[in-house]
Amino acid sequence: MLALGGFFIMIIGLVNTFAPSFAWYIKEGWKVDGDSEPSEAYLSITRFGGIIAIIIGIILFLAGLSSS
């Protein structure tokens, strides 16, 4: 079960890292009317968080595999 959770965290991290605008739209963009765009600071922080999530996801995935 730990490996599955790590896998999902890696997927979320990959989306945040490689498609931060899509991640913004899923989280906040649908609430806003018009042609609003996220700021560069928001995109940078989202990418950084995505990298951290990938690292944590890999650790959890490997821990789940080794405990099985």
PDB file of N, H, CA, C and O in Angstrom:
ATOM      1  N   MET A   1       0.817  -1.190   0.000  1.00  0.00           N
ATOM      2  CA  MET A   1       0.000   0.000   0.000  1.00  0.00           C
ATOM      3  C   MET A   1       0.868   1.264   0.000  1.00  0.00           C
ATOM      4  O   MET A   1       0.503   2.279  -0.593  1.00  0.00           O
ATOM      5  N   LEU A   2       2.007   1.186   0.666  1.00  0.00           N
ATOM      6  H   LEU A   2       2.303   0.361   1.148  1.00  0.00           H
ATOM      7  CA  LEU A   2       2.916   2.320   0.703  1.00  0.00           C
ATOM      8  C   LEU A   2       3.469   2.613  -0.688  1.00  0.00           C
ATOM      9  O   LEU A   2       3.658   3.773  -1.054  1.00  0.00           O
ATOM     10  N   ALA A   3       3.728   1.559  -1.461  1.00  0.00           N
ATOM     11  H   ALA A   3       3.575   0.616  -1.163  1.00  0.00           H
ATOM     12  CA  ALA A   3       4.241   1.738  -2.813  1.00  0.00           C
ATOM     13  C   ALA A   3       3.205   2.436  -3.697  1.00  0.00           C
ATOM     14  O   ALA A   3       3.563   3.275  -4.524  1.00  0.00           O
ATOM     15  N   LEU A   4       1.942   2.100  -3.532  1.00  0.00           N
ATOM     16  H   LEU A   4       1.652   1.418  -2.860  1.00  0.00           H
ATOM     17  CA  LEU A   4       0.884   2.726  -4.316  1.00  0.00           C
ATOM     18  C   LEU A   4       0.759   4.217  -3.985  1.00  0.00           C
ATOM     19  O   LEU A   4       0.605   5.046  -4.882  1.00  0.00           O
ATOM     20  N   GLY A   5       0.826   4.547  -2.708  1.00  0.00           N
ATOM     21  H   GLY A   5       0.952   3.874  -1.979  1.00  0.00           H
ATOM     22  CA  GLY A   5       0.797   5.949  -2.299  1.00  0.00           C
ATOM     23  C   GLY A   5       1.973   6.723  -2.856  1.00  0.00           C
ATOM     24  O   GLY A   5       1.815   7.853  -3.319  1.00  0.00           O
ATOM     25  N   GLY A   6       3.165   6.115  -2.815  1.00  0.00           N
ATOM     26  H   GLY A   6       3.293   5.197  -2.439  1.00  0.00           H
ATOM     27  CA  GLY A   6       4.345   6.750  -3.390  1.00  0.00           C
ATOM     28  C   GLY A   6       4.200   6.978  -4.878  1.00  0.00           C
ATOM     29  O   GLY A   6       4.643   8.002  -5.399  1.00  0.00           O
ATOM     30  N   PHE A   7       3.583   6.031  -5.567  1.00  0.00           N
ATOM     31  H   PHE A   7       3.223   5.199  -5.144  1.00  0.00           H
ATOM     32  CA  PHE A   7       3.356   6.157  -7.006  1.00  0.00           C
ATOM     33  C   PHE A   7       2.447   7.351  -7.303  1.00  0.00           C
ATOM     34  O   PHE A   7       2.741   8.140  -8.201  1.00  0.00           O
ATOM     35  N   PHE A   8       1.346   7.490  -6.559  1.00  0.00           N
ATOM     36  H   PHE A   8       1.107   6.849  -5.830  1.00  0.00           H
ATOM     37  CA  PHE A   8       0.432   8.608  -6.774  1.00  0.00           C
ATOM     38  C   PHE A   8       1.092   9.952  -6.453  1.00  0.00           C
ATOM     39  O   PHE A   8       0.842  10.943  -7.140  1.00  0.00           O
ATOM     40  N   ILE A   9       1.922   9.990  -5.428  1.00  0.00           N
ATOM     41  H   ILE A   9       2.126   9.186  -4.870  1.00  0.00           H
ATOM     42  CA  ILE A   9       2.633  11.224  -5.102  1.00  0.00           C
ATOM     43  C   ILE A   9       3.606  11.585  -6.222  1.00  0.00           C
ATOM     44  O   ILE A   9       3.768  12.762  -6.545  1.00  0.00           O
ATOM     45  N   MET A  10       4.255  10.580  -6.817  1.00  0.00           N
ATOM     46  H   MET A  10       4.123   9.624  -6.554  1.00  0.00           H
ATOM     47  CA  MET A  10       5.148  10.841  -7.953  1.00  0.00           C
ATOM     48  C   MET A  10       4.369  11.396  -9.139  1.00  0.00           C
ATOM     49  O   MET A  10       4.847  12.311  -9.810  1.00  0.00           O
ATOM     50  N   ILE A  11       3.181  10.863  -9.412  1.00  0.00           N
ATOM     51  H   ILE A  11       2.792  10.120  -8.867  1.00  0.00           H
ATOM     52  CA  ILE A  11       2.357  11.361 -10.520  1.00  0.00           C
ATOM     53  C   ILE A  11       1.997  12.831 -10.298  1.00  0.00           C
ATOM     54  O   ILE A  11       2.104  13.646 -11.215  1.00  0.00           O
ATOM     55  N   ILE A  12       1.573  13.162  -9.092  1.00  0.00           N
ATOM     56  H   ILE A  12       1.486  12.500  -8.347  1.00  0.00           H
ATOM     57  CA  ILE A  12       1.231  14.551  -8.770  1.00  0.00           C
ATOM     58  C   ILE A  12       2.461  15.439  -8.916  1.00  0.00           C
ATOM     59  O   ILE A  12       2.366  16.545  -9.447  1.00  0.00           O
ATOM     60  N   GLY A  13       3.603  14.968  -8.454  1.00  0.00           N
ATOM     61  H   GLY A  13       3.681  14.069  -8.022  1.00  0.00           H
ATOM     62  CA  GLY A  13       4.841  15.727  -8.585  1.00  0.00           C
ATOM     63  C   GLY A  13       5.234  15.948 -10.032  1.00  0.00           C
ATOM     64  O   GLY A  13       5.705  17.028 -10.387  1.00  0.00           O
ATOM     65  N   LEU A  14       5.048  14.945 -10.870  1.00  0.00           N
ATOM     66  H   LEU A  14       4.665  14.068 -10.582  1.00  0.00           H
ATOM     67  CA  LEU A  14       5.367  15.088 -12.295  1.00  0.00           C
ATOM     68  C   LEU A  14       4.465  16.124 -12.960  1.00  0.00           C
ATOM     69  O   LEU A  14       4.933  16.930 -13.764  1.00  0.00           O
ATOM     70  N   VAL A  15       3.184  16.105 -12.631  1.00  0.00           N
ATOM     71  H   VAL A  15       2.804  15.449 -11.978  1.00  0.00           H
ATOM     72  CA  VAL A  15       2.267  17.103 -13.196  1.00  0.00           C
ATOM     73  C   VAL A  15       2.666  18.497 -12.735  1.00  0.00           C
ATOM     74  O   VAL A  15       2.705  19.426 -13.542  1.00  0.00           O
ATOM     75  N   ASN A  16       2.961  18.655 -11.449  1.00  0.00           N
ATOM     76  H   ASN A  16       2.929  17.900 -10.794  1.00  0.00           H
ATOM     77  CA  ASN A  16       3.350  19.968 -10.934  1.00  0.00           C
ATOM     78  C   ASN A  16       4.663  20.455 -11.540  1.00  0.00           C
ATOM     79  O   ASN A  16       4.838  21.655 -11.752  1.00  0.00           O
ATOM     80  N   THR A  17       5.584  19.536 -11.820  1.00  0.00           N
ATOM     81  H   THR A  17       5.441  18.561 -11.648  1.00  0.00           H
ATOM     82  CA  THR A  17       6.878  19.928 -12.361  1.00  0.00           C
ATOM     83  C   THR A  17       6.801  20.280 -13.843  1.00  0.00           C
ATOM     84  O   THR A  17       7.359  21.288 -14.277  1.00  0.00           O
ATOM     85  N   PHE A  18       6.109  19.446 -14.617  1.00  0.00           N
ATOM     86  H   PHE A  18       5.656  18.627 -14.265  1.00  0.00           H
ATOM     87  CA  PHE A  18       6.136  19.623 -16.067  1.00  0.00           C
ATOM     88  C   PHE A  18       4.930  20.358 -16.644  1.00  0.00           C
ATOM     89  O   PHE A  18       4.971  20.788 -17.796  1.00  0.00           O
ATOM     90  N   ALA A  19       3.870  20.511 -15.875  1.00  0.00           N
ATOM     91  H   ALA A  19       3.837  20.161 -14.939  1.00  0.00           H
ATOM     92  CA  ALA A  19       2.682  21.244 -16.337  1.00  0.00           C
ATOM     93  C   ALA A  19       2.102  22.072 -15.190  1.00  0.00           C
ATOM     94  O   ALA A  19       0.965  21.839 -14.779  1.00  0.00           O
ATOM     95  N   PRO A  20       2.865  23.035 -14.667  1.00  0.00           N
ATOM     96  CA  PRO A  20       2.366  23.798 -13.517  1.00  0.00           C
ATOM     97  C   PRO A  20       1.136  24.643 -13.837  1.00  0.00           C
ATOM     98  O   PRO A  20       0.322  24.899 -12.950  1.00  0.00           O
ATOM     99  N   SER A  21       0.987  25.079 -15.087  1.00  0.00           N
ATOM    100  H   SER A  21       1.648  24.871 -15.807  1.00  0.00           H
ATOM    101  CA  SER A  21      -0.216  25.847 -15.447  1.00  0.00           C
ATOM    102  C   SER A  21      -1.454  24.970 -15.382  1.00  0.00           C
ATOM    103  O   SER A  21      -2.509  25.424 -14.939  1.00  0.00           O
ATOM    104  N   PHE A  22      -1.341  23.706 -15.822  1.00  0.00           N
ATOM    105  H   PHE A  22      -0.484  23.338 -16.182  1.00  0.00           H
ATOM    106  CA  PHE A  22      -2.456  22.770 -15.724  1.00  0.00           C
ATOM    107  C   PHE A  22      -2.788  22.500 -14.259  1.00  0.00           C
ATOM    108  O   PHE A  22      -3.959  22.451 -13.882  1.00  0.00           O
ATOM    109  N   ALA A  23      -1.753  22.324 -13.434  1.00  0.00           N
ATOM    110  H   ALA A  23      -0.802  22.364 -13.741  1.00  0.00           H
ATOM    111  CA  ALA A  23      -1.976  22.095 -12.004  1.00  0.00           C
ATOM    112  C   ALA A  23      -2.671  23.303 -11.378  1.00  0.00           C
ATOM    113  O   ALA A  23      -3.542  23.139 -10.524  1.00  0.00           O
ATOM    114  N   TRP A  24      -2.292  24.523 -11.796  1.00  0.00           N
ATOM    115  H   TRP A  24      -1.584  24.656 -12.490  1.00  0.00           H
ATOM    116  CA  TRP A  24      -2.942  25.730 -11.292  1.00  0.00           C
ATOM    117  C   TRP A  24      -4.410  25.746 -11.702  1.00  0.00           C
ATOM    118  O   TRP A  24      -5.285  26.073 -10.900  1.00  0.00           O
ATOM    119  N   TYR A  25      -4.671  25.387 -12.963  1.00  0.00           N
ATOM    120  H   TYR A  25      -3.960  25.122 -13.614  1.00  0.00           H
ATOM    121  CA  TYR A  25      -6.054  25.398 -13.427  1.00  0.00           C
ATOM    122  C   TYR A  25      -6.907  24.401 -12.652  1.00  0.00           C
ATOM    123  O   TYR A  25      -8.042  24.706 -12.288  1.00  0.00           O
ATOM    124  N   ILE A  26      -6.371  23.219 -12.400  1.00  0.00           N
ATOM    125  H   ILE A  26      -5.449  22.971 -12.696  1.00  0.00           H
ATOM    126  CA  ILE A  26      -7.116  22.203 -11.659  1.00  0.00           C
ATOM    127  C   ILE A  26      -7.402  22.662 -10.232  1.00  0.00           C
ATOM    128  O   ILE A  26      -8.477  22.409  -9.689  1.00  0.00           O
ATOM    129  N   LYS A  27      -6.408  23.352  -9.626  1.00  0.00           N
ATOM    130  H   LYS A  27      -5.534  23.558 -10.067  1.00  0.00           H
ATOM    131  CA  LYS A  27      -6.566  23.754  -8.239  1.00  0.00           C
ATOM    132  C   LYS A  27      -7.328  25.079  -8.091  1.00  0.00           C
ATOM    133  O   LYS A  27      -8.251  25.168  -7.281  1.00  0.00           O
ATOM    134  N   GLU A  28      -6.957  26.100  -8.858  1.00  0.00           N
ATOM    135  H   GLU A  28      -6.208  26.028  -9.516  1.00  0.00           H
ATOM    136  CA  GLU A  28      -7.509  27.441  -8.651  1.00  0.00           C
ATOM    137  C   GLU A  28      -8.166  28.052  -9.885  1.00  0.00           C
ATOM    138  O   GLU A  28      -9.108  28.833  -9.754  1.00  0.00           O
ATOM    139  N   GLY A  29      -7.692  27.716 -11.061  1.00  0.00           N
ATOM    140  H   GLY A  29      -6.927  27.081 -11.167  1.00  0.00           H
ATOM    141  CA  GLY A  29      -8.114  28.406 -12.274  1.00  0.00           C
ATOM    142  C   GLY A  29      -9.588  28.301 -12.603  1.00  0.00           C
ATOM    143  O   GLY A  29     -10.167  29.236 -13.156  1.00  0.00           O
ATOM    144  N   TRP A  30     -10.194  27.194 -12.277  1.00  0.00           N
ATOM    145  H   TRP A  30      -9.723  26.434 -11.828  1.00  0.00           H
ATOM    146  CA  TRP A  30     -11.606  27.017 -12.581  1.00  0.00           C
ATOM    147  C   TRP A  30     -12.497  27.948 -11.760  1.00  0.00           C
ATOM    148  O   TRP A  30     -13.660  28.157 -12.103  1.00  0.00           O
ATOM    149  N   LYS A  31     -11.954  28.506 -10.677  1.00  0.00           N
ATOM    150  H   LYS A  31     -11.009  28.335 -10.399  1.00  0.00           H
ATOM    151  CA  LYS A  31     -12.738  29.395  -9.818  1.00  0.00           C
ATOM    152  C   LYS A  31     -12.780  30.827 -10.349  1.00  0.00           C
ATOM    153  O   LYS A  31     -13.610  31.630  -9.924  1.00  0.00           O
ATOM    154  N   VAL A  32     -11.867  31.143 -11.291  1.00  0.00           N
ATOM    155  H   VAL A  32     -11.192  30.490 -11.637  1.00  0.00           H
ATOM    156  CA  VAL A  32     -11.673  32.516 -11.740  1.00  0.00           C
ATOM    157  C   VAL A  32     -12.325  32.722 -13.096  1.00  0.00           C
ATOM    158  O   VAL A  32     -12.166  31.901 -13.999  1.00  0.00           O
ATOM    159  N   ASP A  33     -13.064  33.825 -13.239  1.00  0.00           N
ATOM    160  H   ASP A  33     -13.194  34.492 -12.506  1.00  0.00           H
ATOM    161  CA  ASP A  33     -13.643  34.165 -14.541  1.00  0.00           C
ATOM    162  C   ASP A  33     -12.603  34.882 -15.395  1.00  0.00           C
ATOM    163  O   ASP A  33     -11.733  35.579 -14.872  1.00  0.00           O
ATOM    164  N   GLY A  34     -12.697  34.712 -16.681  1.00  0.00           N
ATOM    165  H   GLY A  34     -13.404  34.147 -17.106  1.00  0.00           H
ATOM    166  CA  GLY A  34     -11.823  35.454 -17.582  1.00  0.00           C
ATOM    167  C   GLY A  34     -10.553  34.707 -17.938  1.00  0.00           C
ATOM    168  O   GLY A  34     -10.447  33.489 -17.795  1.00  0.00           O
ATOM    169  N   ASP A  35      -9.601  35.487 -18.405  1.00  0.00           N
ATOM    170  H   ASP A  35      -9.687  36.476 -18.521  1.00  0.00           H
ATOM    171  CA  ASP A  35      -8.335  34.931 -18.877  1.00  0.00           C
ATOM    172  C   ASP A  35      -7.226  35.116 -17.859  1.00  0.00           C
ATOM    173  O   ASP A  35      -6.148  35.605 -18.197  1.00  0.00           O
ATOM    174  N   SER A  36      -7.472  34.738 -16.643  1.00  0.00           N
ATOM    175  H   SER A  36      -8.347  34.341 -16.368  1.00  0.00           H
ATOM    176  CA  SER A  36      -6.466  34.857 -15.593  1.00  0.00           C
ATOM    177  C   SER A  36      -5.364  33.828 -15.803  1.00  0.00           C
ATOM    178  O   SER A  36      -5.618  32.709 -16.249  1.00  0.00           O
ATOM    179  N   GLU A  37      -4.160  34.215 -15.483  1.00  0.00           N
ATOM    180  H   GLU A  37      -3.954  35.124 -15.120  1.00  0.00           H
ATOM    181  CA  GLU A  37      -2.995  33.340 -15.588  1.00  0.00           C
ATOM    182  C   GLU A  37      -2.255  33.357 -14.250  1.00  0.00           C
ATOM    183  O   GLU A  37      -2.282  34.366 -13.544  1.00  0.00           O
ATOM    184  N   PRO A  38      -1.599  32.258 -13.896  1.00  0.00           N
ATOM    185  CA  PRO A  38      -0.804  32.254 -12.659  1.00  0.00           C
ATOM    186  C   PRO A  38       0.467  33.081 -12.850  1.00  0.00           C
ATOM    187  O   PRO A  38       0.961  33.225 -13.968  1.00  0.00           O
ATOM    188  N   SER A  39       0.985  33.614 -11.761  1.00  0.00           N
ATOM    189  H   SER A  39       0.584  33.496 -10.852  1.00  0.00           H
ATOM    190  CA  SER A  39       2.214  34.404 -11.843  1.00  0.00           C
ATOM    191  C   SER A  39       3.418  33.479 -12.009  1.00  0.00           C
ATOM    192  O   SER A  39       3.334  32.278 -11.752  1.00  0.00           O
ATOM    193  N   GLU A  40       4.526  34.053 -12.438  1.00  0.00           N
ATOM    194  H   GLU A  40       4.594  35.028 -12.647  1.00  0.00           H
ATOM    195  CA  GLU A  40       5.765  33.272 -12.584  1.00  0.00           C
ATOM    196  C   GLU A  40       6.238  32.744 -11.235  1.00  0.00           C
ATOM    197  O   GLU A  40       6.790  31.646 -11.157  1.00  0.00           O
ATOM    198  N   ALA A  41       6.024  33.522 -10.167  1.00  0.00           N
ATOM    199  H   ALA A  41       5.575  34.414 -10.230  1.00  0.00           H
ATOM    200  CA  ALA A  41       6.409  33.062  -8.832  1.00  0.00           C
ATOM    201  C   ALA A  41       5.602  31.829  -8.446  1.00  0.00           C
ATOM    202  O   ALA A  41       6.152  30.869  -7.906  1.00  0.00           O
ATOM    203  N   TYR A  42       4.316  31.852  -8.718  1.00  0.00           N
ATOM    204  H   TYR A  42       3.869  32.632  -9.157  1.00  0.00           H
ATOM    205  CA  TYR A  42       3.461  30.691  -8.408  1.00  0.00           C
ATOM    206  C   TYR A  42       3.913  29.476  -9.191  1.00  0.00           C
ATOM    207  O   TYR A  42       3.985  28.377  -8.640  1.00  0.00           O
ATOM    208  N   LEU A  43       4.220  29.654 -10.471  1.00  0.00           N
ATOM    209  H   LEU A  43       4.161  30.546 -10.919  1.00  0.00           H
ATOM    210  CA  LEU A  43       4.673  28.538 -11.304  1.00  0.00           C
ATOM    211  C   LEU A  43       6.000  27.974 -10.802  1.00  0.00           C
ATOM    212  O   LEU A  43       6.197  26.759 -10.790  1.00  0.00           O
ATOM    213  N   SER A  44       6.907  28.856 -10.389  1.00  0.00           N
ATOM    214  H   SER A  44       6.747  29.843 -10.399  1.00  0.00           H
ATOM    215  CA  SER A  44       8.206  28.402  -9.870  1.00  0.00           C
ATOM    216  C   SER A  44       8.054  27.617  -8.576  1.00  0.00           C
ATOM    217  O   SER A  44       8.691  26.581  -8.390  1.00  0.00           O
ATOM    218  N   ILE A  45       7.215  28.113  -7.693  1.00  0.00           N
ATOM    219  H   ILE A  45       6.698  28.955  -7.844  1.00  0.00           H
ATOM    220  CA  ILE A  45       6.987  27.419  -6.424  1.00  0.00           C
ATOM    221  C   ILE A  45       6.298  26.077  -6.665  1.00  0.00           C
ATOM    222  O   ILE A  45       6.598  25.096  -5.984  1.00  0.00           O
ATOM    223  N   THR A  46       5.381  26.028  -7.625  1.00  0.00           N
ATOM    224  H   THR A  46       5.138  26.824  -8.178  1.00  0.00           H
ATOM    225  CA  THR A  46       4.707  24.782  -7.958  1.00  0.00           C
ATOM    226  C   THR A  46       5.695  23.764  -8.520  1.00  0.00           C
ATOM    227  O   THR A  46       5.636  22.584  -8.177  1.00  0.00           O
ATOM    228  N   ARG A  47       6.604  24.221  -9.385  1.00  0.00           N
ATOM    229  H   ARG A  47       6.652  25.180  -9.664  1.00  0.00           H
ATOM    230  CA  ARG A  47       7.637  23.323  -9.928  1.00  0.00           C
ATOM    231  C   ARG A  47       8.537  22.785  -8.818  1.00  0.00           C
ATOM    232  O   ARG A  47       8.847  21.594  -8.786  1.00  0.00           O
ATOM    233  N   PHE A  48       8.953  23.661  -7.914  1.00  0.00           N
ATOM    234  H   PHE A  48       8.702  24.628  -7.939  1.00  0.00           H
ATOM    235  CA  PHE A  48       9.808  23.242  -6.800  1.00  0.00           C
ATOM    236  C   PHE A  48       9.085  22.215  -5.925  1.00  0.00           C
ATOM    237  O   PHE A  48       9.666  21.201  -5.537  1.00  0.00           O
ATOM    238  N   GLY A  49       7.834  22.482  -5.625  1.00  0.00           N
ATOM    239  H   GLY A  49       7.362  23.306  -5.940  1.00  0.00           H
ATOM    240  CA  GLY A  49       7.047  21.530  -4.842  1.00  0.00           C
ATOM    241  C   GLY A  49       6.880  20.207  -5.562  1.00  0.00           C
ATOM    242  O   GLY A  49       6.859  19.151  -4.930  1.00  0.00           O
ATOM    243  N   GLY A  50       6.760  20.258  -6.883  1.00  0.00           N
ATOM    244  H   GLY A  50       6.777  21.116  -7.396  1.00  0.00           H
ATOM    245  CA  GLY A  50       6.665  19.040  -7.669  1.00  0.00           C
ATOM    246  C   GLY A  50       7.929  18.197  -7.574  1.00  0.00           C
ATOM    247  O   GLY A  50       7.859  16.972  -7.472  1.00  0.00           O
ATOM    248  N   ILE A  51       9.074  18.848  -7.606  1.00  0.00           N
ATOM    249  H   ILE A  51       9.131  19.843  -7.688  1.00  0.00           H
ATOM    250  CA  ILE A  51      10.348  18.124  -7.474  1.00  0.00           C
ATOM    251  C   ILE A  51      10.438  17.459  -6.102  1.00  0.00           C
ATOM    252  O   ILE A  51      10.860  16.308  -5.990  1.00  0.00           O
ATOM    253  N   ILE A  52      10.041  18.186  -5.066  1.00  0.00           N
ATOM    254  H   ILE A  52       9.697  19.120  -5.157  1.00  0.00           H
ATOM    255  CA  ILE A  52      10.043  17.620  -3.711  1.00  0.00           C
ATOM    256  C   ILE A  52       9.080  16.436  -3.633  1.00  0.00           C
ATOM    257  O   ILE A  52       9.398  15.418  -3.017  1.00  0.00           O
ATOM    258  N   ALA A  53       7.906  16.562  -4.253  1.00  0.00           N
ATOM    259  H   ALA A  53       7.648  17.389  -4.753  1.00  0.00           H
ATOM    260  CA  ALA A  53       6.926  15.468  -4.236  1.00  0.00           C
ATOM    261  C   ALA A  53       7.459  14.240  -4.968  1.00  0.00           C
ATOM    262  O   ALA A  53       7.225  13.111  -4.536  1.00  0.00           O
ATOM    263  N   ILE A  54       8.170  14.450  -6.068  1.00  0.00           N
ATOM    264  H   ILE A  54       8.360  15.366  -6.419  1.00  0.00           H
ATOM    265  CA  ILE A  54       8.759  13.317  -6.790  1.00  0.00           C
ATOM    266  C   ILE A  54       9.757  12.585  -5.908  1.00  0.00           C
ATOM    267  O   ILE A  54       9.759  11.355  -5.856  1.00  0.00           O
ATOM    268  N   ILE A  55      10.599  13.332  -5.219  1.00  0.00           N
ATOM    269  H   ILE A  55      10.597  14.331  -5.261  1.00  0.00           H
ATOM    270  CA  ILE A  55      11.609  12.720  -4.341  1.00  0.00           C
ATOM    271  C   ILE A  55      10.932  11.927  -3.216  1.00  0.00           C
ATOM    272  O   ILE A  55      11.311  10.789  -2.939  1.00  0.00           O
ATOM    273  N   ILE A  56       9.941  12.527  -2.580  1.00  0.00           N
ATOM    274  H   ILE A  56       9.633  13.451  -2.805  1.00  0.00           H
ATOM    275  CA  ILE A  56       9.222  11.837  -1.504  1.00  0.00           C
ATOM    276  C   ILE A  56       8.490  10.617  -2.052  1.00  0.00           C
ATOM    277  O   ILE A  56       8.474   9.566  -1.411  1.00  0.00           O
ATOM    278  N   GLY A  57       7.890  10.746  -3.224  1.00  0.00           N
ATOM    279  H   GLY A  57       7.904  11.600  -3.745  1.00  0.00           H
ATOM    280  CA  GLY A  57       7.193   9.626  -3.841  1.00  0.00           C
ATOM    281  C   GLY A  57       8.123   8.463  -4.143  1.00  0.00           C
ATOM    282  O   GLY A  57       7.758   7.306  -3.933  1.00  0.00           O
ATOM    283  N   ILE A  58       9.321   8.759  -4.634  1.00  0.00           N
ATOM    284  H   ILE A  58       9.618   9.698  -4.804  1.00  0.00           H
ATOM    285  CA  ILE A  58      10.305   7.699  -4.915  1.00  0.00           C
ATOM    286  C   ILE A  58      10.699   6.991  -3.629  1.00  0.00           C
ATOM    287  O   ILE A  58      10.783   5.763  -3.589  1.00  0.00           O
ATOM    288  N   ILE A  59      10.941   7.766  -2.580  1.00  0.00           N
ATOM    289  H   ILE A  59      10.873   8.763  -2.613  1.00  0.00           H
ATOM    290  CA  ILE A  59      11.323   7.172  -1.291  1.00  0.00           C
ATOM    291  C   ILE A  59      10.215   6.260  -0.775  1.00  0.00           C
ATOM    292  O   ILE A  59      10.481   5.136  -0.349  1.00  0.00           O
ATOM    293  N   LEU A  60       8.968   6.745  -0.814  1.00  0.00           N
ATOM    294  H   LEU A  60       8.752   7.658  -1.160  1.00  0.00           H
ATOM    295  CA  LEU A  60       7.857   5.921  -0.335  1.00  0.00           C
ATOM    296  C   LEU A  60       7.649   4.689  -1.221  1.00  0.00           C
ATOM    297  O   LEU A  60       7.366   3.601  -0.719  1.00  0.00           O
ATOM    298  N   PHE A  61       7.789   4.861  -2.525  1.00  0.00           N
ATOM    299  H   PHE A  61       8.019   5.745  -2.932  1.00  0.00           H
ATOM    300  CA  PHE A  61       7.627   3.735  -3.443  1.00  0.00           C
ATOM    301  C   PHE A  61       8.655   2.654  -3.165  1.00  0.00           C
ATOM    302  O   PHE A  61       8.314   1.474  -3.087  1.00  0.00           O
ATOM    303  N   LEU A  62       9.912   3.049  -3.015  1.00  0.00           N
ATOM    304  H   LEU A  62      10.190   4.007  -3.078  1.00  0.00           H
ATOM    305  CA  LEU A  62      10.963   2.082  -2.745  1.00  0.00           C
ATOM    306  C   LEU A  62      10.790   1.450  -1.363  1.00  0.00           C
ATOM    307  O   LEU A  62      11.046   0.258  -1.193  1.00  0.00           O
ATOM    308  N   ALA A  63      10.361   2.230  -0.386  1.00  0.00           N
ATOM    309  H   ALA A  63      10.153   3.199  -0.524  1.00  0.00           H
ATOM    310  CA  ALA A  63      10.124   1.672   0.954  1.00  0.00           C
ATOM    311  C   ALA A  63       8.991   0.655   0.918  1.00  0.00           C
ATOM    312  O   ALA A  63       9.048  -0.374   1.591  1.00  0.00           O
ATOM    313  N   GLY A  64       7.963   0.947   0.130  1.00  0.00           N
ATOM    314  H   GLY A  64       7.917   1.783  -0.417  1.00  0.00           H
ATOM    315  CA  GLY A  64       6.857   0.013   0.014  1.00  0.00           C
ATOM    316  C   GLY A  64       7.255  -1.270  -0.689  1.00  0.00           C
ATOM    317  O   GLY A  64       6.787  -2.350  -0.329  1.00  0.00           O
ATOM    318  N   LEU A  65       8.113  -1.158  -1.683  1.00  0.00           N
ATOM    319  H   LEU A  65       8.493  -0.281  -1.975  1.00  0.00           H
ATOM    320  CA  LEU A  65       8.587  -2.364  -2.384  1.00  0.00           C
ATOM    321  C   LEU A  65       9.481  -3.218  -1.520  1.00  0.00           C
ATOM    322  O   LEU A  65       9.420  -4.447  -1.577  1.00  0.00           O
ATOM    323  N   SER A  66      10.331  -2.561  -0.700  1.00  0.00           N
ATOM    324  H   SER A  66      10.380  -1.563  -0.653  1.00  0.00           H
ATOM    325  CA  SER A  66      11.261  -3.328   0.118  1.00  0.00           C
ATOM    326  C   SER A  66      10.572  -4.007   1.310  1.00  0.00           C
ATOM    327  O   SER A  66      11.061  -5.011   1.826  1.00  0.00           O
ATOM    328  N   SER A  67       9.431  -3.448   1.742  1.00  0.00           N
ATOM    329  H   SER A  67       9.033  -2.632   1.323  1.00  0.00           H
ATOM    330  CA  SER A  67       8.739  -4.052   2.886  1.00  0.00           C
ATOM    331  C   SER A  67       7.830  -5.211   2.467  1.00  0.00           C
ATOM    332  O   SER A  67       7.360  -5.971   3.314  1.00  0.00           O
ATOM    333  N   SER A  68       7.585  -5.345   1.169  1.00  0.00           N
ATOM    334  H   SER A  68       7.966  -4.728   0.481  1.00  0.00           H
ATOM    335  CA  SER A  68       6.695  -6.419   0.696  1.00  0.00           C
ATOM    336  C   SER A  68       7.383  -7.757   0.695  1.00  0.00           C
ATOM    337  O   SER A  68       6.777  -8.763   0.327  1.00  0.00           O
TER     338      SER A  68
END
